[in-house]
Amino acid sequence: MPTIERDGARIHYELSGSGPAIVLGHSFLCDTHMWDAVSPALAERYRVINVDFRGHGGSTAPAPHTLDDLAADCRAILDREGVTRAVLVGLSMGGMTAMRLALAAPERVAGLVLLDTSADPEPPSKRVQYRFMAGLERRFGHIALIDAIVPRIMMGATTRRTRREIYDREAARLKQVNVNALYWTSRAVFDRESIAARLGEIRCPTLVMVGAEDVATTPAKSRRLAAGIPGARLVELPGAGHLSALETPDAVVRELQTFLSSCHWA
């Protein structure tokens, strides 16, 4: 699989399909596999670039970095692949990264799809909590109590109740995540600055999607995104939590395909 090297980090990504380019950006604690039920449908008509962010999957994160660095990683991948303009599809951390790339290099972005994400900073109480959890696991490795809490934050009540195989699979995967590799990226996410005041600068077509049961980045945050980005359309996904692309992939694909058919890459 292709990689690039930036600032001492190795960034892995996957390629599939052909046609106009789409970049997929996953949530914190996930990797390219988050899109397994979505990317094959997209690859039937589009060139899909599926990125492992620093510290996740096949990518490394040996030093402190920011979400702006993740955006620059994606831009460097576009350069490597000879892509002039792409639609950016990002969930949670992936959406935060996509918005920053759209602000830094609007000429490279043909459209934005923002799932379960936020332009706001992490609330102070949660920032302290998440920093503490990340620091504990960096020092001691996986902690059973944290491993039990995180899946309930990441997935909705309907998934826990009616799609138990998805919940159990993701809960098991989260227990295997390399917490040391994730530390600096966790700080990039939890210590992020607000970009809410700059949302009006985003002028590309934008679709905002959010799981109605998302407790990590609540629907209210997505409503603020849609209100702040000119012309953005908001879709709330019933029965989905934070990882909507895993929990309700058919609904996500349906909305994506409708949106992408209206985009212009030229």
N, C-alpha and C positions, 0 to 999 in steps of 0.2 A: 504494500500500500504506500502511496506517496507521502512524503514528509517535507517540511521545511524547517530550517533552523533560524531562530530569532532570539537574540539576547541570552544565549546559552540554553534556551529551551527548544525541545524538539516538538513540532506540531504535526500530528498525524491527521489525515483526512481520507475520505473514501469518495470514489467517483462512480456514477452509474448513469445510464441513459444518455440521450443526446438532444440537442435543441437549445432554446433559451435557458440561461443558467439560474439555478436556485441554490442558495446556501442555507443549509439546515444547522441551527445552533441549539444545543440541548440545555437542559436544566443542570444546575449544580447537583453533584452526586450521581449524575447519569453519564452517558457517553453516546456514541453514534447509534448504539442499539436502541436508544429511546424511540427512534424513528422507524423501527423495523416493520411496523404495521402501516406506515404512511409512505415511506420513500419508494417502494416498488410501484405504487400507483402513479406517483409523480414522474418516475423514470420512464414511463411509457411515452411521455410527450416532452420531457424536459431533461436538461443536463443537471444532475443533482450532485452537489458538493456537500458532503456530510462531514462536519468538523468535530474532532475531539478537542475540546478546549484544554488549556494547560492544566496539568495534574489529573486529567481524566483519560480513561481508556489507554491509547497508545502514546499520549502526549505527556511531557514532563513539565515540572514547574519548580526549578531549583532555587528561585530567588523571588523576592517580593515583586508584585506587578499589580496593575490596575485593570479595570474593565476597558479602559482606553487601549491598553496593550492588547487585550483580546480582540478588540475591533481592528487594530493594526495588523494582528495575525491574519484575520480574515481578508483584509485588503491585500496583504502579501500573497495569500493563496490565490486570490483573483488575478494578481499580476503573474504569478507562476503559470496559471492555467490559461492566460491570454484572454481573460474575460473582462470586457469593458464595463458592462452593467449587469447586475443580477438582482433578483428579488431575494430579500433576506427573510427567512422564516425562523423565528427564535422563540423558545419557551423559557420563561423565567430568566435565568442568567443569560440565555441565548437572546432573549428579547432585549434585555438591558444592553447587551453588546451590539445588537443590530441597530438600536436607536443611536448609539454613540457613533457607529460607522456612518449612518445616514446624516448625522450632524457634521462629522469631520470631512466626509467626501460625498456630498449629495449627488454629484455627477456619476457615481458608481452604482447608485441604488435606483432600480426601476420600480420597486415597490417594497412594502413592509408588511409582514404578518407577525403580529405580536400576541403570543399566547401566554396567559397566566403570568404577567410580568408587571413591572412598575417603573415609573420615572422618579419615584420618591426615594429618599434615603431610608435605610433600615430604621425603624423606630428605636429610640435609645434603649428601652428595656429589652427588646429582642436582640439588639446588637450585643449588649452585655451577655445575655444568655447564650447566644450562638458562639461568641468568642470564647466563653468559658467552656462550652462543650467541645469546640474545636481544639482548644488548648489541652483539655483532659485527654482527648483521644490521640493527640499528637504525642503526648508523653507516655500514656499507658496502653495505647492501642484501643481496639474496640471495647466499649463498655456496654454491658447487657441492657442497662436501663435506657441509655441513649439509643441503642439499636431498636428498642421496642417503641420509643417515642417517634423517631424520624418517619417511619412508614405512615403513621397516622397523620402526620403533618403533610406528607407528600401526596396522599391519595384520599379520595372522598369517601363518605359514609356509604354511598351506594355501591362503590367498588368493593369495600370491605364486606358488604352484606351479600351482593349478588354476583360479583365477579371475583370470587375468592381465589381462583387460580392465578389471576393477575396480581392480586395483593400479596399472596404467599410467595410467588416467584420474585417480585421486586423486594419484598422484605428479606428474602434469603440473599439476593444479590447485594443489597446494601450492607449486609454483614461481612461481605468479602471485599468491600471497597478499601483501597489503600489510603488510610486516613493521613498518613505522613505526606504522601504525594499531593494531597488536596489542601494542605494547610494554607499555603500562600494564596491559592485561589479563593478559599473561604474568606480570607481577609479582604481580598479584592471585592467580593460580593457584599460582605457585611459592613465594610467601611466606605462603601460607595457614596458619592455626593449626589445631590438632587440634580436632575436635568429638567424638572417640571417647568421651569420658567422658559425653557428653550423649545418646548414642544411645538410652538407656533412656527418655528423655522423649518419643520419637516413638511415638505410640500409634495412628496411622492404619494401615490395611492397607498392607502393603509387600511388593513383589516385587523381589528382587535378581537381576540377570542379569549374567553375565560370560563373555566369550570364553575358552575353555579355553587359548588360545594368547596371551592378553593379557600383554605384557611391560611395558606402561606402568603399568597398575594391575592387578597380578597377581591371579589367583583367590584367593589367600590374603587379600587385602584385602577382597574381597567376602564371603568366609566370615566374616570378623570383623564386617562390617556386619550380615549376616544373624543372627549370634549375638547382636549387641548390641541390635538392634531387636526389641522383643517381638512374637512371632507372624510375623516375616518369613519368607518362603519364598525359597530359593536355587535358581537354575537355572544350570547351566554349559552353555555352547553349544559343542558340538564343532566344530572347524574354523574358529573365529572368533578374531580378535585383538582389539585395542582398539576398533576401529570396527565393532562387531558389527552395528549397524543398517544399515551399508553392506555388510558382508561376508556376513551370513546373514539378510537381511531377512525371509524367509518364516518362519523359526523365531522371530524377534523378534515378528512380527505375531501368530503363533499363541499365544505366551505372553501377549502383551498382551491379546488378545481374551478369553482365558480369565480373566485377572485382572480386567479391566474389567467383565466381566459380573457379578462378585461385589461390586463397589463400590456404595456408597450415597452420593449427592451431597446428599441432604436433610439 
